[in-house]
């Protein structure tokens, strides 16, 4: 099994692509999965993601043709283009907080049958579910905007729309404030500078009476 160092916060571009891994668990400290991080992992069947993950980058799991089992945590706020293209998932629920589904994010998922989209989703980009030939049911908010081609070559799809309502916050996990990846990094760098300054002052004062 793949084990991560305790201080890993990002999985880099192409970090595990083409490897023969079958299952992987991403720790909650990881906030971003990079471009093509697990692309072409043809034996990968199960991915466990924990709360804390915010971004899934371009093609992160593309062409993982045996990947069936994945649940997106409710801290996710960004899913980039082709992220799950040509996987074997049969069901997906996008968590509340995601505002955009990018181009071809679930295209060529031939086994995908059901999709549940959140009220927070404002827009779906082109070809998002193209060639999902088994897709039967998509539940989405009536205010979500999308082009005509997102369900191209999905002959059996039924779209069920619900009206937007005030979110019921009772017994719901608290949604974290949405921040961009660059803002997150700036905050981490600022925190590190403060820690370094504190350590420098502490080292200078060590051994003195203060």
Secondary structure, DSSP 8 states (H G I E B T S, - for coil): -----TT--EE-TTTTTT----EEEE-TT--EE-TTTTTT-TT--EEEE-TT--EE-TTTTTT-TT--EE---TT--EE-TTTTTT----EEE--TT--EE-TTTTTT-TT--EEE--TT--EE-TTTTTT-TT--EEEEETT-EE-GGGGTT-TT-EEEEE-------TT---------HHHHHHHHHHHHHHHHHHHHHHHHHTTS--
